[in-house]
């Protein structure tokens, strides 16, 4: 389907720099893209042709005054139910073959629908997914600095192969073209051509909340009912190829833990299994090590005392991201059952029921330490809150630091101690959620079935 578009001159006066298009003539229905041309700027937007034909015919019959009142662009007409790029103001500021026109008048950053307006330093873009619009603004300098071509990225090392600051600070495009698979930009200063796949732009240019939504699709929050459907992968699959490792790590990411069935019951084979993911990290406990309740290390974990539900190594600046537990033998004695609790689900419940407590545990830093062994005191380089995030907007929970045994004194930074009082109230509520029976998954570890868990989970053994 190819449509020649006419820009309404009145539109630019009516809404500043955001252009309005009206379909002038329908030429054919042989292509599955719409191509619009305006002063040399071409936009190609993938669409569902049957719906588009209906929408376009409706627009052809509408009088210009109605189009102006509605203030819709071509992008609004062709959006589909799939995630696709939309450019509500793509042609704004472009004249004569796509050259950027310098705009000196004050500009509103967004139109009446909240969509980004075109400026002299960036290109607006919008992705559409079912029930959601994801607008973003692409700075010209950022785009040029992140060109993916073989001249700009060393294809052997995947490292940047040019000097970022050799790029003119006021760099502008000569031409911008939208294609089915991405955005193509030719730069005015040297005619360098750059291409950015839509998937790459969506990953790096959509605001944190949208990235968080994709992250949540890969995360399953669970409670005690996980016992009926425990994530696991067989040892032979992991050791025989990368496909098994991929399945293993995917389940750890999804659930926060995963069992390995059929593992040989020996320290050597367990260590080989560990190294299928990465090297073993050496700490003051050693590298790979097996232990019993003999207080070899001055830590409650080396005793027969019951532990509170906790995460390990909160006293490290970078706590253990993954841990493996393999019960090699349990021929005598009582106990040995292990508890797992999804710290992310507990945090989600806290956020829904007591958002002010969630904010406190996400903000107030807490000291941690390991001081039991003679001559050793370990503390992190700085204090961290209980809940830690992958982004500054605190939309993507990354890590839980919760260990009552290793927690140091809480600093009182406010004169009346209200911050400390508030933290204890919030921590008590989180503690209550963690200790709810419906949140707790109990399981007896078995020889030959090691458990791998992430810093998302709290655990204990009795």
Secondary structure, 3 states (H helix, E strand, C coil): CEEEEEECHHHHHHHCCCCCEEEEEEEECCCCEEEEEECCEEEEEECCHHHHHHHHHHHHCCCHHHHHHHCCCHHHHHCCCCCEEECCCCCCCEECCCEECCCCCCCCCECCCCCECCCCCEEEEEEEECCEEEEEEEEHHHHHHCCCCCCCECCCCCCECCCHHHCCCCCCEEEEEECCCEEEEEECCCCCEEEEEHHHHHHHHCCHHHHHHHHHHCCCCCCHHHHHHCCEEEHHHHHHCHHHHHHHHHHHHHHCEEEEECCCCCHHHHHHHHCCCCCCCCECCECCCCCCCCCCCCCHHHCCCCCCCECCCCCCCCCCCEEEECCCCCCCCCCCEEEEEEHHHHHHHHHHHCHHHHHHHHHCCECECECCCCCCCECCCCCECCEEECCCCCCCEEEECCCCCCECCCCCCCCCCHHHHHHHHHHHHHHHHHCCHHHEEEEECECCECEEEECCEEEEEC
